[in-house]
Amino acid sequence: MDHRHGFRRVAGGLSVTVATRALVRLCGTESVGENDVVRIDVAGRAAVAVSRWDGEYFVSDDVCPHAEASLSAGYVEDGRIICPVHFAEFDLGSGDVHNPPIGCGKLRFYPVTIIDGAVFADLG
Ligand code: FES
């Protein structure tokens, strides 16, 4: 048990559990540069996007809630992830949308934990 984080390590450190939550290891922190967004494929579910802004990491769905665009093909600016197709802007963390095209909702974000230089998220 890692008392610093309150997590129990399992399966060679690739995942951890906290109560009934399961965290998934997505990538090393060095894989996502400042103001960058990277697509991560996850077994058994749709890909996620890992973004970094002002030294903080965020994990969201990779597909834009408006259409089938991959947000990891977009960019991060002023605390928002920008869709590359119709340029909807989503607040990092809350997913609130700005300048949305008709029919575009919020972007779903997931709780993030950094453990030993890796980005984990609760994708439940
Ligand atoms: S596909 Fe992303 S805003 Fe339209």
Boltz pocket constraint, residues with backbone or C-beta under 6 A from the ligand:
constraints:
  - pocket:
      binder: B
      contacts: [[A, 64], [A, 65], [A, 66], [A, 67], [A, 68], [A, 69], [A, 83], [A, 84], [A, 85], [A, 86], [A, 87], [A, 88], [A, 101], [A, 104]]
      max_distance: 6.0
